[in-house]
Amino acid sequence: MDSIISINGLSKIFGHRRALNNINLEIGKGEFVAIFGPNGAGKTTLLKVMSTIIEPTRGTVLINSIESKKDPSKIRGMIGAISHETYLYDELTARENLVFFSRMYGIGKNEIDERVEDILKSVDLFQRADDRTASFSRGMKQRLSIARAMLHHPSILLMDEPYTGLDQHAAENFERVLMNTGNSGMTRIMITHNIERAFELCDRMLIMDRGEIRFDRSKKDIGTVENLKEKYLSIMAKDTDAEGLSNL
Ligand SMILES: Nc1ncnc2c1ncn2[C@@H]1O[C@H](COP(=O)(O)OP(=O)(O)OP(=O)(O)O)[C@@H](O)[C@H]1O
């Protein structure tokens, strides 16, 4: 496998709490990976270490063969991130938000207008480009935050519970936009409690518990979403402290 992310012996300890325990993980270019697990399993910490927001206590993360600790700003340039927080400015229009972030990403002045227009079209918000973000629905804001995360053409997209607050229709729109992003061979990793939707979208499923990866299989090998749910439940049954069953 041609790895774009290579994680070796990764641990993160906060005070006396071990959030990640000796994680080893290879993710191939263009893969779409789902990460499941109960609250406190370490999912967000893993994504934050990948995106250089948090430094590991031990171990290494290589992105495109570059060690993240050695060149965090280069790593950030390769990564786009989406979470349930949109990180948009409500008082600015959609276009103004994207122009602002383009400048932050250091995109050349004469490229910005065209890039912003193209990306607004790809997330179906071109008609609303000059409306204030405050007037947008949760789903529209989430699509605008995909646009923000994609402005600098990242090779990796990290998503932390992107479905939060989206209704069925908004979730479908979000997925359509997300699937369009796969055309460029972008690698995508998504934390979610939504096993059904993730099983449809992703090609590889990880289950984390207590800072460890307890399950890692391709969708093809798992076969059906019922098999995945069964596996999830059997892992959680062994962990009496685990939460998250109600989210199934
Ligand atoms: N900044 C921090 N300081 C101290 N402890 C932290 C910090 N961030 C995370 N932790 C702890 O690390 C563990 C893993 O947290 P993390 O947020 O990665 O879990 P998660 O799997 O993303 O959970 P959730 O599904 O609730 O978002 C938890 O016990 C959490 O309390």
The ligand as a MOL file (V3000), in Angstrom:
LIG
                    3D

  0  0  0     0  0            999 V3000
M  V30 BEGIN CTAB
M  V30 COUNTS 31 33 0 0 0
M  V30 BEGIN ATOM
M  V30 1 N -6.8130 18.5820 26.5120 0
M  V30 2 C -7.0430 17.5220 27.2950 0
M  V30 3 N -6.6580 17.5110 28.5780 0
M  V30 4 C -6.8670 16.4300 29.3730 0
M  V30 5 N -7.4760 15.3000 28.9560 0
M  V30 6 C -7.8880 15.2550 27.6940 0
M  V30 7 C -7.6970 16.3540 26.7800 0
M  V30 8 N -8.2190 16.0190 25.5810 0
M  V30 9 C -8.7070 14.7640 25.7150 0
M  V30 10 N -8.5020 14.3040 26.9720 0
M  V30 11 C -8.8830 12.9740 27.4830 0
M  V30 12 O -8.3820 11.9930 26.5940 0
M  V30 13 C -9.3180 10.9380 26.4240 0
M  V30 14 C -9.6650 10.7940 24.9490 0
M  V30 15 O -10.4420 11.9460 24.5520 0
M  V30 16 P -10.9390 12.1720 23.0580 0
M  V30 17 O -11.5970 13.5100 23.0030 0
M  V30 18 O -9.8180 11.9310 22.1220 0
M  V30 19 O -12.0290 11.0110 22.9220 0
M  V30 20 P -13.0920 10.7700 21.7620 0
M  V30 21 O -12.9870 9.3320 21.3880 0
M  V30 22 O -12.9080 11.7560 20.6730 0
M  V30 23 O -14.4570 11.0150 22.5340 0
M  V30 24 P -15.8640 11.7040 22.0470 0
M  V30 25 O -16.5730 10.6520 21.2540 0
M  V30 26 O -16.5270 11.9730 23.3500 0
M  V30 27 O -15.5220 12.9430 21.2890 0
M  V30 28 C -10.5190 11.2780 27.3080 0
M  V30 29 O -10.3840 10.5870 28.5090 0
M  V30 30 C -10.3980 12.7700 27.5020 0
M  V30 31 O -10.9600 13.1700 28.7240 0
M  V30 END ATOM
M  V30 BEGIN BOND
M  V30 1 1 1 2
M  V30 2 1 2 3
M  V30 3 2 2 7
M  V30 4 2 3 4
M  V30 5 1 4 5
M  V30 6 2 5 6
M  V30 7 1 6 7
M  V30 8 1 6 10
M  V30 9 1 7 8
M  V30 10 2 8 9
M  V30 11 1 9 10
M  V30 12 1 10 11
M  V30 13 1 11 12
M  V30 14 1 11 30
M  V30 15 1 12 13
M  V30 16 1 13 14
M  V30 17 1 13 28
M  V30 18 1 14 15
M  V30 19 1 15 16
M  V30 20 2 16 17
M  V30 21 1 16 18
M  V30 22 1 16 19
M  V30 23 1 19 20
M  V30 24 2 20 21
M  V30 25 1 20 22
M  V30 26 1 20 23
M  V30 27 1 23 24
M  V30 28 2 24 25
M  V30 29 1 24 26
M  V30 30 1 24 27
M  V30 31 1 28 29
M  V30 32 1 28 30
M  V30 33 1 30 31
M  V30 END BOND
M  V30 END CTAB
M  END
